[in-house]
Amino acid sequence: MTASTDSDTTVRVGLDVATTPEHAFEVFTAGFDRWWNRDHHLLSGTLDEVGFEPFVGGAVWERNDAGERCDWGRVLVWDPPRSVAFSWQIGTDWAIPVPDAPGSRVTVTFAPAEGGTRVELVHDRLDVHGEGWESIRDAISREGGWPGLLARFASVAGA
């Protein structure tokens, strides 16, 4: 797996998984809840479920054990099995975002590769989060951020 920040406002993570692009896309989206880190949530209590609504404009959301739901992103691109993109409206305070909160962008592509699929995740436009946005970049580029999350995804998808 590779992780880098190729500009101040972009984090890139890439890895290969030993499965088809169709399966990788399905695990990343419909299977989001199977690999998402249970400690990564905004609502109080315990994370019960996290997921995608599978269409452009759909929510990226979480629900806690009390049944409360928080939408923290919007699907921007839905192009199975090639790509999915969504806004990341979680700000520098890591609190529940307001509905019209500014959102950076997460784009994930799934391309056929020798022995499986190359998965590339690009989280860009981080500066839209305003003052202190660098703290988001630093957090998501570390092992506890996208690199660790994609390692979990790969273990479910068939690394």
Backbone bond lengths (Angstrom), bond angles and torsions (degrees), N, CA, C in turn:
res aa  C-N    CA-C-N  psi(-1)  N-CA   C-N-CA  omega(-1)  CA-C   N-CA-C  phi
1 M - - - 1.446 - - 1.518 107.72 -
2 T 1.308 115.16 142.28 1.455 120.56 176.89 1.520 109.07 -119.20
3 A 1.322 115.83 142.60 1.464 121.08 175.51 1.518 107.31 -137.08
4 S 1.310 116.32 136.25 1.457 119.41 178.81 1.515 109.96 -154.95
5 T 1.322 114.26 161.16 1.453 121.05 168.57 1.516 104.54 -114.90
6 D 1.339 117.15 106.02 1.463 120.15 -175.61 1.527 112.17 -90.20
7 S 1.284 116.86 -3.96 1.460 122.65 169.78 1.512 105.62 -154.31
8 D 1.302 115.74 170.53 1.458 117.81 -178.97 1.523 113.04 -59.61
9 T 1.325 116.91 -30.92 1.461 119.93 -170.80 1.524 114.09 -108.36
10 T 1.335 117.53 14.44 1.464 120.87 -176.56 1.521 111.53 -134.62
11 V 1.328 116.08 135.80 1.460 122.68 172.32 1.520 107.20 -118.52
12 R 1.344 116.42 132.14 1.468 122.42 178.94 1.523 109.22 -121.10
13 V 1.329 115.61 136.50 1.461 121.66 174.82 1.522 107.14 -136.59
14 G 1.317 116.83 132.49 1.455 120.53 179.26 1.516 110.98 -134.65
15 L 1.320 115.74 149.07 1.452 121.47 176.52 1.515 109.69 -158.18
16 D 1.323 115.01 162.60 1.458 121.69 176.15 1.521 108.86 -107.68
17 V 1.328 115.83 139.17 1.462 121.26 174.95 1.522 108.54 -124.31
18 A 1.306 115.32 144.22 1.464 121.68 -176.45 1.517 110.73 -87.16
19 T 1.323 114.91 66.14 1.460 121.41 178.37 1.519 108.46 -158.31
20 T 1.301 116.29 175.20 1.462 120.69 -179.94 1.532 111.15 -77.56
21 P 1.331 117.29 157.98 1.464 119.02 173.93 1.528 112.34 -57.81
22 E 1.328 116.85 -36.46 1.468 120.18 179.75 1.527 111.21 -61.06
23 H 1.335 115.57 -46.01 1.470 119.36 -179.78 1.528 110.86 -68.76
24 A 1.340 117.04 -41.40 1.464 120.22 179.46 1.527 110.79 -61.01
25 F 1.337 116.93 -44.44 1.461 120.79 178.28 1.529 110.54 -60.91
26 E 1.326 116.22 -44.66 1.468 121.11 -179.64 1.524 111.68 -61.25
27 V 1.334 116.84 -43.26 1.469 120.34 179.62 1.522 110.37 -67.36
28 F 1.334 117.12 -39.97 1.466 119.19 -179.12 1.521 111.25 -64.99
29 T 1.313 117.46 -39.25 1.466 120.86 -173.21 1.533 112.02 -96.39
30 A 1.318 117.71 -72.18 1.463 120.61 -178.42 1.526 111.26 -64.37
31 G 1.324 117.09 -28.28 1.461 121.53 179.94 1.511 114.04 -96.27
32 F 1.327 118.25 12.54 1.472 124.06 -177.90 1.525 111.56 -47.71
33 D 1.305 116.29 -44.04 1.466 121.38 -177.78 1.538 112.28 -66.05
34 R 1.314 117.37 -23.57 1.473 121.07 -177.86 1.521 112.54 -75.59
35 W 1.330 117.73 -25.18 1.464 119.37 -176.67 1.526 114.89 -119.61
36 W 1.324 118.74 -9.92 1.465 120.90 -179.15 1.527 109.71 -65.53
37 N 1.312 117.29 139.85 1.464 122.68 178.94 1.532 109.44 -65.93
38 R 1.316 117.23 121.56 1.470 121.91 -175.92 1.531 112.44 -65.81
39 D 1.325 117.64 -17.51 1.461 120.34 177.66 1.523 112.37 -83.38
40 H 1.327 117.77 -9.87 1.468 121.90 -178.73 1.532 109.37 -95.47
41 H 1.329 115.66 93.90 1.467 119.91 177.52 1.518 109.42 -154.38
42 L 1.313 115.54 158.56 1.455 121.90 -177.04 1.520 112.78 -100.89
43 L 1.317 116.91 -33.75 1.462 121.67 -177.70 1.524 110.54 -74.04
44 S 1.314 115.72 154.77 1.463 119.86 176.13 1.527 109.45 -69.47
45 G 1.304 115.68 166.99 1.458 120.30 179.75 1.518 111.07 82.33
46 T 1.318 114.55 -151.54 1.456 122.40 -177.30 1.519 109.69 -106.67
47 L 1.328 115.95 139.58 1.459 120.45 176.04 1.522 108.87 -66.97
48 D 1.327 115.83 123.17 1.453 121.09 178.45 1.525 111.04 -94.37
49 E 1.341 116.46 -43.60 1.466 120.41 -177.71 1.523 109.06 -159.51
50 V 1.325 115.16 150.39 1.458 122.51 175.63 1.521 106.82 -136.80
51 G 1.351 117.88 144.78 1.449 117.45 -176.88 1.508 114.99 -167.77
52 F 1.332 113.52 179.39 1.464 124.99 178.64 1.519 108.46 -116.70
53 E 1.315 117.14 141.73 1.457 120.79 163.89 1.529 105.36 -88.99
54 P 1.334 118.80 121.96 1.467 122.62 -166.11 1.530 116.13 -80.30
55 F 1.326 115.89 59.79 1.465 120.98 176.91 1.521 108.63 -164.76
56 V 1.334 116.03 155.84 1.462 120.78 177.30 1.525 108.28 -60.03
57 G 1.317 115.69 130.48 1.464 121.85 -176.63 1.509 112.92 94.46
58 G 1.337 117.31 -13.36 1.458 121.02 178.91 1.521 111.50 -67.94
59 A 1.303 115.65 160.11 1.459 121.14 -177.81 1.527 111.89 -86.55
60 V 1.324 114.15 150.99 1.467 122.47 162.72 1.516 102.84 -106.18
61 W 1.309 117.11 122.90 1.453 120.66 -164.74 1.524 112.37 -141.35
62 E 1.321 113.98 167.25 1.464 121.91 170.82 1.519 108.36 -137.12
63 R 1.317 115.71 155.23 1.466 122.49 175.87 1.517 107.36 -134.07
64 N 1.332 115.96 138.38 1.464 119.21 179.52 1.527 111.37 -97.27
65 D 1.308 115.37 179.29 1.461 121.54 -176.78 1.523 113.06 -68.59
66 A 1.330 118.21 -11.88 1.470 121.80 175.43 1.527 111.41 -92.37
67 G 1.337 116.83 -0.26 1.462 120.85 179.19 1.515 114.37 87.44
68 E 1.340 118.01 3.86 1.460 120.96 177.91 1.527 108.80 -76.42
69 R 1.330 116.29 144.67 1.466 121.47 -178.97 1.521 109.68 -120.50
70 C 1.307 115.16 142.64 1.458 123.02 177.39 1.522 107.61 -130.64
71 D 1.326 117.10 122.63 1.463 121.93 173.49 1.520 106.64 -92.81
72 W 1.332 116.98 120.90 1.463 120.01 -178.78 1.525 113.20 -118.87
73 G 1.313 116.21 9.25 1.458 119.88 176.62 1.510 110.90 -165.74
74 R 1.333 115.03 168.92 1.460 122.49 177.46 1.512 108.81 -131.09
75 V 1.329 116.63 139.52 1.456 121.67 177.22 1.529 108.07 -71.99
76 L 1.332 115.72 124.89 1.466 122.80 -178.57 1.522 111.84 -102.26
77 V 1.326 116.85 -34.15 1.461 123.30 178.92 1.522 107.43 -136.86
78 W 1.313 116.41 132.38 1.470 122.14 175.50 1.521 106.16 -132.79
79 D 1.343 116.54 98.42 1.454 121.95 -174.30 1.532 109.95 -135.48
80 P 1.352 116.99 68.07 1.457 119.39 -177.87 1.526 111.21 -65.74
81 P 1.301 119.09 141.78 1.470 128.32 -3.74 1.523 112.40 -97.97
82 R 1.329 117.77 20.56 1.466 120.55 -174.48 1.518 115.38 -85.46
83 S 1.326 117.55 -42.74 1.467 117.56 -175.42 1.525 112.16 -160.76
84 V 1.309 112.80 157.11 1.455 122.64 171.43 1.527 105.82 -141.81
85 A 1.321 116.62 141.37 1.458 121.37 175.70 1.519 107.60 -136.62
86 F 1.319 114.84 145.78 1.461 119.53 178.91 1.513 110.36 -148.35
87 S 1.327 114.72 155.01 1.459 120.02 175.65 1.527 108.62 -80.23
88 W 1.320 114.08 151.10 1.466 123.22 177.26 1.513 105.15 -118.58
89 Q 1.327 116.76 100.97 1.459 120.93 -174.05 1.521 112.64 -95.98
90 I 1.310 116.92 9.09 1.460 121.49 178.83 1.527 107.74 -77.66
91 G 1.318 115.90 121.36 1.460 120.68 -175.23 1.516 113.65 -90.70
92 T 1.302 114.89 -171.10 1.457 122.08 -176.09 1.529 113.15 -66.43
93 D 1.320 116.99 -17.81 1.472 120.32 178.04 1.530 112.18 -87.93
94 W 1.346 116.85 -4.65 1.473 123.10 179.96 1.531 111.23 52.81
95 A 1.325 115.90 35.89 1.462 122.34 179.58 1.525 109.32 -106.99
96 I 1.324 115.91 170.82 1.463 121.36 177.66 1.526 107.95 -60.02
97 P 1.346 117.59 122.87 1.466 119.46 -177.50 1.526 111.81 -77.23
98 V 1.326 114.98 150.40 1.462 119.92 171.83 1.525 106.90 -72.54
99 P 1.337 118.30 156.02 1.471 120.89 -175.26 1.525 115.42 -54.13
100 D 1.330 118.30 -34.88 1.464 120.00 -177.75 1.533 112.58 -102.46
101 A 1.334 116.94 23.67 1.460 120.84 179.60 1.524 110.04 -61.06
102 P 1.327 117.07 145.03 1.456 118.50 176.44 1.520 110.25 -62.86
103 G 1.312 115.88 147.12 1.455 119.29 -177.67 1.516 112.62 -129.54
104 S 1.334 115.10 131.83 1.452 119.22 167.95 1.527 106.39 -74.95
105 R 1.330 117.13 -178.71 1.462 119.76 -173.87 1.522 110.46 -126.32
106 V 1.333 115.26 134.96 1.465 122.48 174.18 1.523 106.55 -114.47
107 T 1.338 116.59 121.28 1.460 122.39 178.58 1.518 108.09 -119.31
108 V 1.319 116.80 127.99 1.461 121.58 179.88 1.524 107.47 -122.52
109 T 1.335 116.01 127.71 1.461 121.06 178.24 1.524 109.30 -116.83
110 F 1.326 114.70 150.27 1.463 123.36 -177.29 1.526 106.80 -128.66
111 A 1.334 117.16 109.45 1.463 121.05 -175.76 1.524 110.60 -122.38
112 P 1.337 117.34 137.36 1.459 119.63 176.13 1.532 110.04 -55.40
113 A 1.315 115.80 138.69 1.458 122.05 178.53 1.519 107.83 -144.98
114 E 1.304 115.87 162.90 1.460 119.68 178.24 1.526 109.39 -55.86
115 G 1.307 116.88 122.93 1.460 121.99 178.62 1.513 115.03 81.26
116 G 1.332 118.17 6.27 1.461 118.28 179.17 1.505 114.10 155.98
117 T 1.327 115.74 -124.61 1.461 122.32 -173.02 1.512 110.31 -136.71
118 R 1.321 115.19 136.52 1.465 121.18 171.97 1.521 106.99 -92.58
119 V 1.327 116.41 122.73 1.462 122.89 178.87 1.524 107.28 -108.55
120 E 1.318 115.87 124.32 1.464 121.91 178.16 1.526 108.33 -121.27
121 L 1.321 115.87 126.47 1.460 121.68 176.48 1.523 107.65 -114.61
122 V 1.323 115.47 128.05 1.458 122.27 177.04 1.524 107.49 -123.65
123 H 1.328 115.93 119.25 1.466 121.18 176.21 1.527 105.43 -110.54
124 D 1.338 115.82 108.08 1.454 119.90 -174.46 1.529 111.65 -126.12
125 R 1.328 114.19 -177.96 1.466 122.66 -177.83 1.528 111.76 61.32
126 L 1.315 116.68 30.98 1.462 120.77 -176.06 1.529 113.18 -61.98
127 D 1.311 117.05 -25.75 1.457 120.35 -178.45 1.528 113.50 -67.90
128 V 1.349 118.07 -12.41 1.472 118.78 177.83 1.530 112.01 -65.83
129 H 1.330 116.84 -14.95 1.464 120.36 -179.54 1.527 112.60 -79.13
130 G 1.330 117.49 -1.18 1.458 121.17 173.69 1.519 113.62 81.59
131 E 1.309 114.09 -162.14 1.458 120.83 -176.08 1.532 111.11 -53.22
132 G 1.309 115.57 130.99 1.459 121.18 179.93 1.518 114.44 87.41
133 W 1.343 117.77 7.21 1.469 121.22 -177.87 1.520 112.24 -56.75
134 E 1.319 117.35 -25.02 1.466 120.87 -179.70 1.530 111.62 -60.33
135 S 1.329 116.63 -28.08 1.471 119.05 178.75 1.530 111.04 -66.17
136 I 1.329 116.99 -32.52 1.471 120.23 175.55 1.523 109.11 -68.22
137 R 1.339 116.52 -47.73 1.470 120.31 178.78 1.524 110.66 -55.33
138 D 1.326 116.40 -46.84 1.456 120.09 -177.62 1.525 111.24 -63.73
139 A 1.320 117.35 -40.49 1.469 121.08 -178.77 1.525 111.85 -69.05
140 I 1.314 117.95 -43.60 1.466 119.43 -175.68 1.518 113.27 -77.34
141 S 1.337 117.50 -16.49 1.465 119.90 -179.98 1.524 112.61 -90.18
142 R 1.313 117.79 -8.76 1.465 122.09 179.42 1.526 110.94 -87.36
143 E 1.313 115.55 172.80 1.463 121.47 -178.59 1.536 111.98 -56.48
144 G 1.324 118.53 -34.36 1.460 121.23 178.54 1.518 113.56 -74.56
145 G 1.338 117.13 -8.85 1.458 122.35 178.92 1.518 111.72 -99.79
146 W 1.338 115.48 -135.65 1.467 119.66 -175.70 1.529 114.68 -59.15
147 P 1.338 121.03 -39.47 1.474 117.70 178.46 1.529 112.81 -58.02
148 G 1.313 117.41 -44.58 1.467 120.45 178.84 1.517 112.70 -68.81
149 L 1.334 115.88 -39.43 1.456 119.60 178.59 1.526 111.17 -64.43
150 L 1.341 117.12 -41.95 1.462 119.00 179.28 1.526 111.80 -70.10
151 A 1.310 117.92 -29.25 1.468 119.38 173.84 1.530 109.96 -63.99
152 R 1.333 116.41 -40.67 1.471 120.35 176.51 1.531 110.58 -64.60
153 F 1.354 115.88 -43.75 1.464 120.23 176.17 1.531 110.27 -56.33
154 A 1.326 116.84 -47.13 1.469 121.17 -177.71 1.520 111.33 -61.41
155 S 1.320 117.68 -36.90 1.472 118.88 -179.69 1.518 111.51 -67.25
156 V 1.325 117.44 -28.78 1.463 121.34 177.39 1.533 110.61 -83.57
157 A 1.336 116.35 -39.19 1.456 120.84 -176.14 1.516 113.26 -75.15
158 G 1.323 117.71 -25.07 1.458 119.61 179.99 1.502 113.10 116.05
159 A 1.323 116.07 56.27 1.477 119.61 -179.85 1.509 111.29 -67.11
